[in-house]
């Protein structure tokens, strides 16, 4: 019975379809190569042009290196695949809808000029960062009137349930992974009850992220319970580059008054009910006040790109509760639909503007030369730069690539720690007791360049000290990697060098 179930599973079907497509494409190339030599000549010439264009126009050459290598070594099939996937990206209805809705939603992000004037006066040396986030990235700053940082999913989860129970109008959820278990079951019970009460309850999960945790028909099951549901970017057995762009965001919005984000997905390991890789080190943030609006718009943008039903987002805007301002906050999104690498620019901005320290949590460390140079330059300027990675990895091959960056960084003055009790999943930068960002963006190619992500930039809040203390507490449970430990033999160095080339695919 288990064998039959595996044979007729969704996974088996997808693998079979991909293999058949690969065989078909190879056969077509082979046939054309035998009968039309001029096509091969054209593709070879085109391969040179494409490589030169990639080098000229690339904003992150390290991640484009795999295309350069593929086209250079295999000019005919490499060029054909590049053109095929590029055409798929342009013709994809999902891509076009996401792009147009993202553009249309920009009108909802309005910056209060008085807030920017206050920021400029409070920290003139950070003016460039503030204006980049607000103007170029397009995400407004608000006065922070309600921010809480929970250093573990275990602590944030009960607060999420408490706020969900208070909902009176709507609950929106957008998460990369949802898995049935104690965590999700506790939320689902509330969502079902609220749907019965007539609230607008919506759930969006990434179809790839939840491929092994939810059935193909799970969205339909939620719809039958009165919960609107969208699997983001449904996995298509037809090979296409758009399938490489996943929704890695973590967003919950309740009545437009409260938002949650951070690193956690909705599965039991994120609250340490189940331990797959030791103790799971993650975080949750709760936002109240005007900044919730940015998260509301982010959710509605993706929702309406895939299911058009809201003509005016403003109907979901709530009157923000007024309180004493504790610094400033900007919720921002990252998208592969434009040329702006928002998250990386924010990360590098923090590094470049830090004077005393910059502490970093990341589960993966697969970075380009720009970030490597920013980390090392900050350390050379006398900044205490520390990076914490997992002590127990979830993906061993990816972790080997992460470790391959240690020696260069340590030689440059960066301190590396591995969290001994288990897996670090937090994505945090905190610096100088005055600025921080908490979100979903890993220090790897996928998060920085390929996925839809989100983060929260914080300036001047007392809560930044909570983030700092969390990191320093984790340091006491971690092992600092030495230069000797990060030095490998020539064969391993060569192997890791090859793996780095293919890192954008991992």
C-alpha positions as CSV (number, residue, x, y, z in Angstrom):
1,X,0.0,0.0,0.0
2,X,2.8,2.4,0.9
3,X,4.6,1.6,-2.3
4,X,1.5,2.3,-4.4
5,X,0.9,5.5,-2.6
6,X,4.5,6.6,-3.3
7,X,4.3,5.6,-6.9
8,X,1.1,7.7,-7.5
9,X,2.2,10.6,-5.3
10,X,2.4,14.2,-6.4
11,X,6.2,14.1,-5.9
12,X,6.7,11.1,-8.2
13,X,4.5,12.7,-10.9
14,X,6.5,15.9,-10.8
15,X,9.9,14.1,-11.0
16,X,8.6,12.0,-13.9
17,X,7.3,15.1,-15.8
18,X,10.6,16.9,-15.3
19,X,12.6,13.9,-16.5
20,X,10.4,13.6,-19.6
21,X,10.8,17.2,-20.4
22,X,14.5,17.0,-20.0
23,X,14.6,14.0,-22.4
24,X,12.4,15.8,-24.9
25,X,14.5,19.0,-24.8
26,X,17.7,16.9,-25.3
27,X,16.1,15.0,-28.2
28,X,15.1,18.2,-29.9
29,X,18.6,19.7,-29.5
30,X,20.2,16.5,-30.9
31,X,17.8,16.4,-33.9
32,X,18.4,20.0,-34.8
33,X,22.1,19.6,-34.4
34,X,22.1,16.8,-36.9
35,X,19.9,18.5,-39.5
36,X,20.4,22.2,-39.2
37,X,24.1,23.1,-38.5
38,X,23.3,26.8,-39.0
39,X,21.1,26.7,-35.8
40,X,24.1,25.5,-33.8
41,X,26.2,28.3,-35.3
42,X,23.6,31.0,-34.4
43,X,23.3,29.7,-30.8
44,X,27.1,29.7,-30.4
45,X,27.3,33.3,-31.5
46,X,24.3,34.2,-29.4
47,X,26.0,32.5,-26.4
48,X,28.9,35.0,-26.6
49,X,26.5,37.9,-26.8
50,X,24.4,36.7,-23.8
51,X,27.5,36.1,-21.6
52,X,28.7,39.7,-22.4
53,X,25.3,41.1,-21.6
54,X,25.1,39.2,-18.3
55,X,28.5,40.5,-17.3
56,X,27.6,44.1,-18.4
57,X,24.2,44.3,-16.7
58,X,24.5,42.1,-13.7
59,X,24.1,43.7,-10.3
60,X,25.1,40.5,-8.4
61,X,27.6,38.8,-10.7
62,X,28.3,36.0,-8.2
63,X,24.8,34.6,-8.5
64,X,24.8,34.9,-12.3
65,X,28.1,32.9,-12.5
66,X,26.2,29.7,-13.0
67,X,24.6,31.0,-16.2
68,X,28.0,32.2,-17.5
69,X,29.6,28.8,-16.7
70,X,26.7,26.9,-18.3
71,X,26.6,28.9,-21.5
72,X,30.4,29.0,-21.8
73,X,30.9,25.2,-21.3
74,X,27.7,24.2,-23.2
75,X,27.0,27.0,-25.6
76,X,24.2,25.3,-27.6
77,X,22.0,23.7,-24.9
78,X,23.0,26.3,-22.3
79,X,21.9,29.2,-24.6
80,X,18.7,27.4,-25.6
81,X,17.8,26.8,-21.9
82,X,18.6,30.4,-21.0
83,X,16.3,31.7,-23.8
84,X,13.6,29.1,-23.0
85,X,13.4,30.1,-19.3
86,X,13.7,33.8,-20.1
87,X,10.7,33.5,-22.4
88,X,8.8,31.6,-19.7
89,X,9.4,34.4,-17.3
90,X,8.0,37.0,-19.7
91,X,5.0,34.9,-20.7
92,X,4.1,33.7,-17.2
93,X,0.7,34.9,-16.2
94,X,1.7,34.6,-12.5
95,X,4.7,36.7,-13.0
96,X,2.8,39.4,-15.0
97,X,0.0,39.5,-12.4
98,X,2.5,39.8,-9.5
99,X,4.4,42.6,-11.3
100,X,1.3,44.6,-12.2
101,X,-0.2,44.3,-8.7
102,X,3.1,45.3,-7.1
103,X,3.2,48.4,-9.2
104,X,-0.4,49.2,-8.6
105,X,0.1,48.8,-4.8
106,X,2.8,51.5,-4.6
107,X,0.1,54.2,-4.2
108,X,-0.7,52.8,-0.8
109,X,2.8,53.4,0.7
110,X,2.7,57.1,1.7
111,X,5.5,58.7,3.7
112,X,4.6,61.3,6.3
113,X,7.2,64.1,5.6
114,X,7.1,65.1,9.3
115,X,8.4,61.6,10.3
116,X,11.3,61.9,7.8
117,X,12.2,65.4,9.2
118,X,12.2,63.9,12.7
119,X,14.5,61.1,11.5
120,X,16.9,63.4,9.7
121,X,17.2,65.5,12.9
122,X,17.5,62.5,15.2
123,X,20.3,60.8,13.2
124,X,21.8,62.8,10.3
125,X,24.5,60.2,9.8
126,X,21.8,57.6,8.9
127,X,19.9,60.0,6.6
128,X,21.1,58.0,3.5
129,X,19.6,54.7,4.9
130,X,16.4,56.4,5.9
131,X,15.8,58.0,2.5
132,X,16.8,54.8,0.6
133,X,14.2,52.7,2.4
134,X,11.5,55.3,2.1
135,X,12.1,56.8,-1.3
136,X,14.0,54.3,-3.5
137,X,12.7,51.0,-1.9
138,X,9.3,52.7,-1.4
139,X,8.5,51.6,2.2
140,X,7.5,54.5,4.6
141,X,8.8,55.0,8.1
142,X,6.3,55.4,10.9
143,X,6.6,56.3,14.6
144,X,6.9,53.1,16.5
145,X,4.1,52.9,19.1
146,X,4.1,49.1,19.6
147,X,6.9,46.7,19.0
148,X,7.8,43.5,20.9
149,X,10.6,41.1,20.2
150,X,10.3,37.4,21.2
151,X,13.6,35.5,21.1
152,X,12.0,32.2,20.5
153,X,9.0,30.9,18.6
154,X,8.0,29.2,21.8
155,X,7.4,32.6,23.4
156,X,5.8,34.3,20.4
157,X,3.3,31.6,19.5
158,X,1.0,32.1,22.6
159,X,0.9,35.8,21.9
160,X,-0.1,35.1,18.3
161,X,-3.0,32.9,19.5
162,X,-4.0,35.6,22.0
163,X,-4.2,38.3,19.4
164,X,-6.0,36.0,16.9
165,X,-8.8,35.4,19.5
166,X,-9.3,39.2,19.7
167,X,-10.0,39.5,15.9
168,X,-13.2,41.3,15.0
169,X,-12.9,41.9,11.2
170,X,-10.2,39.9,9.6
171,X,-7.1,37.7,9.9
172,X,-4.6,37.4,7.1
173,X,-1.8,34.8,7.0
174,X,1.1,34.5,4.5
175,X,3.7,31.9,5.3
176,X,6.3,29.8,3.5
177,X,5.6,26.6,5.3
178,X,2.5,25.3,7.0
179,X,2.5,21.8,8.5
180,X,-0.3,20.1,10.4
181,X,0.6,19.6,14.1
182,X,0.2,21.3,17.5
183,X,1.2,24.7,16.3
184,X,-1.0,24.9,13.2
185,X,-3.9,23.0,14.8
186,X,-4.0,25.6,17.5
187,X,-4.2,28.4,15.0
188,X,-6.6,26.6,12.7
189,X,-9.1,26.1,15.5
190,X,-9.3,29.9,16.0
191,X,-9.4,30.6,12.2
192,X,-12.4,28.2,11.8
193,X,-14.2,29.8,14.7
194,X,-13.6,33.3,13.3
195,X,-14.7,32.2,9.8
196,X,-18.0,30.9,11.3
197,X,-18.5,34.3,13.0
198,X,-18.3,35.9,9.6
199,X,-14.8,37.4,9.7
200,X,-12.7,37.6,6.5
201,X,-10.1,34.9,7.1
202,X,-7.4,34.3,4.5
203,X,-4.5,31.9,4.4
204,X,-1.7,31.9,1.8
205,X,1.2,29.4,1.8
206,X,3.9,28.7,-0.6
207,X,3.2,25.6,-2.7
208,X,6.9,24.6,-2.9
209,X,7.6,25.4,0.8
210,X,4.6,23.3,1.9
211,X,5.1,20.6,-0.8
212,X,6.0,17.9,1.7
213,X,3.8,19.1,4.6
214,X,0.4,19.7,3.0
215,X,-1.6,17.7,0.5
216,X,-2.4,19.0,-3.0
217,X,-6.1,19.4,-1.9
218,X,-5.4,21.2,1.4
219,X,-6.5,24.6,0.1
220,X,-9.8,23.1,-0.9
221,X,-10.2,21.7,2.6
222,X,-9.7,25.1,4.1
223,X,-12.2,26.7,1.7
224,X,-14.8,24.1,2.8
225,X,-14.3,25.4,6.4
226,X,-15.0,29.0,5.2
227,X,-11.3,30.0,5.1
228,X,-10.2,31.5,1.9
229,X,-6.9,30.0,0.8
230,X,-4.3,30.4,-2.0
231,X,-1.2,28.2,-2.5
232,X,1.3,30.7,-3.8
233,X,2.8,30.0,-7.2
234,X,1.4,26.5,-7.7
235,X,4.1,24.0,-8.7
236,X,3.8,23.3,-12.4
237,X,5.3,20.1,-13.9
238,X,6.2,22.2,-16.9
239,X,9.8,23.5,-16.3
240,X,9.9,27.2,-15.9
241,X,12.0,29.8,-14.2
242,X,9.1,31.4,-12.4
243,X,8.9,28.3,-10.3
244,X,12.3,29.3,-8.8
245,X,10.8,32.4,-7.2
246,X,9.1,31.4,-3.9
247,X,7.1,33.3,-1.3
248,X,9.4,33.1,1.7
249,X,7.5,35.8,3.7
250,X,6.1,35.4,7.2
251,X,3.2,37.8,7.8
252,X,0.1,37.8,10.0
253,X,-2.2,40.8,10.1
254,X,-5.2,41.1,12.4
255,X,-7.8,43.8,11.9
256,X,-5.1,46.1,10.6
257,X,-4.2,46.8,14.2
258,X,-1.6,44.0,14.9
259,X,1.0,42.3,12.7
260,X,3.4,39.5,13.4
261,X,6.5,38.6,11.5
262,X,10.0,37.2,12.2
263,X,11.7,34.0,11.2
264,X,9.1,31.3,12.2
265,X,7.0,29.3,9.9
266,X,3.9,27.5,11.1
267,X,5.2,24.0,12.0
268,X,6.0,22.3,15.3
269,X,9.8,22.5,15.1
270,X,9.5,26.3,15.1
271,X,8.2,26.2,18.7
272,X,10.4,23.3,19.7
273,X,7.4,20.9,20.1
274,X,9.3,18.7,17.7
275,X,13.1,18.7,17.5
276,X,14.6,17.8,14.1
277,X,17.9,19.6,14.4
278,X,18.3,20.2,18.1
279,X,17.0,23.4,19.7
280,X,15.4,25.7,17.1
281,X,16.6,29.3,17.7
282,X,14.1,31.6,16.0
283,X,12.1,34.8,16.7
284,X,8.8,36.5,16.4
285,X,8.0,40.2,16.4
286,X,4.7,41.9,17.1
287,X,4.0,45.3,15.6
288,X,1.2,47.6,16.6
289,X,0.4,51.1,15.3
290,X,0.6,52.7,11.9
291,X,3.4,50.4,10.6
292,X,0.9,47.5,10.5
293,X,-0.5,49.2,7.3
294,X,2.7,48.3,5.3
295,X,2.2,44.6,6.2
296,X,-1.4,44.8,5.3
297,X,-0.6,46.2,1.8
298,X,2.1,43.5,1.3
299,X,-0.3,40.7,2.0
300,X,-3.1,42.2,-0.1
301,X,-0.7,42.8,-3.0
302,X,0.1,39.1,-3.3
303,X,-3.4,38.0,-2.6
304,X,-4.9,40.1,-5.3
305,X,-2.2,39.2,-7.8
306,X,-3.5,35.6,-7.6
307,X,-7.2,36.2,-6.7
308,X,-8.5,39.6,-7.6
309,X,-11.2,40.6,-5.2
310,X,-10.2,43.9,-3.5
311,X,-10.7,47.1,-5.5
312,X,-9.6,49.4,-2.7
313,X,-7.1,48.3,0.0
314,X,-8.0,51.2,2.2
315,X,-11.1,49.5,3.5
316,X,-8.7,47.3,5.5
317,X,-6.9,50.2,7.1
318,X,-7.6,50.7,10.8
319,X,-7.3,53.7,12.9
320,X,-4.0,53.2,14.7
321,X,-4.0,53.4,18.4
322,X,-1.9,56.4,19.6
323,X,0.8,55.9,22.1
324,X,4.2,57.3,23.1
325,X,6.6,56.9,20.2
326,X,9.6,54.7,20.9
327,X,11.8,55.2,17.8
328,X,10.8,54.5,14.2
329,X,9.9,51.5,12.2
330,X,9.6,50.6,8.5
331,X,8.2,47.3,7.3
332,X,9.7,46.4,3.9
333,X,9.4,43.8,1.2
334,X,11.9,42.1,-1.1
335,X,10.8,41.0,-4.6
336,X,12.6,39.4,-7.6
337,X,10.3,41.5,-9.9
338,X,12.6,44.5,-9.9
339,X,16.3,45.4,-10.1
340,X,16.3,46.7,-6.5
341,X,18.1,44.4,-4.0
342,X,16.4,46.0,-1.1
343,X,17.3,43.6,1.7
344,X,21.0,43.4,0.8
345,X,21.2,47.2,0.5
346,X,19.7,47.5,4.0
347,X,22.1,44.9,5.4
348,X,25.1,46.6,3.8
349,X,23.8,50.0,5.0
350,X,23.8,48.8,8.6
351,X,27.3,47.4,8.3
352,X,28.6,50.5,6.6
353,X,27.1,52.8,9.3
354,X,27.9,50.8,12.4
355,X,30.6,52.3,14.6
356,X,30.7,49.9,17.6
357,X,29.2,46.5,16.8
358,X,27.0,44.6,14.4
359,X,25.6,41.2,15.4
360,X,24.1,38.9,12.8
361,X,21.9,35.8,12.9
362,X,21.6,33.8,9.8
363,X,20.9,30.1,9.1
364,X,22.9,30.1,5.8
365,X,25.9,32.1,4.8
366,X,26.2,32.0,1.0
367,X,27.1,35.6,0.0
368,X,28.6,37.6,-2.9
369,X,31.8,39.6,-2.9
370,X,29.9,42.8,-2.0
371,X,28.7,41.5,1.3
372,X,32.0,39.8,2.0
373,X,33.8,43.1,1.5
374,X,31.2,45.0,3.6
375,X,31.6,42.6,6.5
376,X,35.4,42.7,6.4
377,X,35.6,46.5,5.9
378,X,33.4,47.0,8.9
379,X,35.6,44.8,11.0
380,X,38.7,46.7,9.8
381,X,37.1,49.9,10.8
382,X,37.0,48.6,14.4
383,X,33.4,47.4,14.4
384,X,32.8,44.2,16.5
385,X,31.2,42.1,13.7
386,X,29.9,38.8,14.8
387,X,27.9,36.2,12.8
388,X,26.0,33.3,14.3
389,X,25.2,30.2,12.2
390,X,23.7,26.8,13.2
391,X,25.6,24.2,15.2
392,X,23.3,21.5,13.8
393,X,22.5,22.1,10.2
394,X,19.3,21.3,8.4
395,X,21.0,20.9,5.0
396,X,24.5,19.4,5.3
397,X,25.6,20.4,1.8
398,X,24.5,23.9,2.2
399,X,26.2,24.1,5.6
400,X,29.5,23.0,4.0
401,X,29.2,26.0,1.6
402,X,28.4,28.2,4.6
403,X,31.6,27.0,6.4
404,X,33.6,27.6,3.2
405,X,33.2,31.4,3.8
406,X,34.5,31.2,7.4
407,X,38.3,31.5,6.8
408,X,38.1,34.6,4.5
409,X,35.8,36.4,7.0
410,X,37.8,35.4,10.1
411,X,41.0,36.5,8.4
412,X,39.3,39.8,7.8
413,X,38.4,40.3,11.5
414,X,34.9,38.9,11.5
415,X,34.0,36.6,14.4
416,X,32.0,33.5,13.6
417,X,29.9,31.5,16.1
418,X,28.0,28.2,15.7
419,X,25.0,27.8,18.0
420,X,25.9,24.6,19.8
421,X,22.4,23.5,21.0
422,X,20.9,23.3,17.5
423,X,19.7,25.2,14.5
424,X,19.6,29.0,14.1
425,X,16.8,30.1,11.9
426,X,16.7,33.8,12.9
427,X,17.5,36.5,10.3
428,X,18.7,39.5,12.3
429,X,21.1,42.5,12.0
430,X,21.5,44.6,15.1
431,X,24.0,47.4,15.5
432,X,25.1,50.2,18.0
433,X,22.0,49.9,20.2
434,X,20.2,52.1,17.7
435,X,19.4,50.2,14.5
436,X,18.2,46.7,13.7
437,X,16.3,44.6,11.1
438,X,14.4,41.5,11.8
439,X,12.7,39.5,9.1
440,X,12.8,36.5,6.7
441,X,15.9,37.3,4.6
442,X,18.7,34.8,4.9
443,X,22.2,35.6,3.8
444,X,22.0,33.4,0.8
445,X,21.3,33.8,-2.9
446,X,17.8,32.6,-2.8
447,X,16.6,35.0,-0.2
448,X,18.6,38.0,-1.5
449,X,17.8,37.6,-5.2
450,X,15.2,35.0,-6.0
451,X,12.5,34.9,-3.3
452,X,9.7,37.2,-2.1
453,X,10.7,38.3,1.4
454,X,9.9,40.8,4.1
455,X,11.7,42.5,7.0
456,X,11.2,45.2,9.6
457,X,13.8,48.0,10.0
458,X,13.9,49.6,13.5
459,X,15.7,52.8,14.6
460,X,15.9,54.3,18.0
461,X,13.7,51.9,19.9
462,X,14.5,50.6,23.4
463,X,13.5,47.1,22.0
464,X,16.7,47.0,20.1
465,X,18.4,46.3,23.4
466,X,16.3,43.1,23.7
467,X,17.5,42.0,20.3
468,X,21.1,42.6,21.3
469,X,20.7,40.8,24.6
470,X,19.2,37.8,22.8
471,X,22.3,37.6,20.6
472,X,24.7,37.9,23.5
473,X,22.8,35.2,25.4
474,X,23.1,32.9,22.4
475,X,26.8,33.6,22.3
476,X,27.2,32.0,25.7
477,X,25.7,28.8,24.2
478,X,27.9,28.9,21.1
479,X,31.3,27.8,19.8
480,X,33.5,30.5,18.3
481,X,35.1,29.1,15.2
482,X,38.9,29.6,15.0
483,X,41.0,30.2,11.9
484,X,42.6,26.8,12.3
485,X,39.2,25.1,12.3
486,X,38.2,26.9,9.1
487,X,41.3,25.9,7.1
488,X,40.9,22.9,4.8
489,X,43.1,20.9,2.5
490,X,43.4,21.6,-1.2
491,X,41.0,18.9,-2.3
492,X,38.2,20.0,0.0
493,X,38.9,23.7,-1.0
494,X,38.5,22.7,-4.7
495,X,35.3,20.8,-3.9
496,X,33.8,23.7,-2.0
497,X,34.8,26.1,-4.7
498,X,32.8,24.0,-7.2
499,X,29.8,23.9,-4.9
500,X,29.8,27.7,-4.6
501,X,29.2,28.0,-8.3
502,X,26.0,26.1,-7.9
503,X,25.0,27.8,-4.7
504,X,22.2,29.8,-6.4
505,X,20.4,26.5,-7.1
506,X,20.5,25.3,-3.4
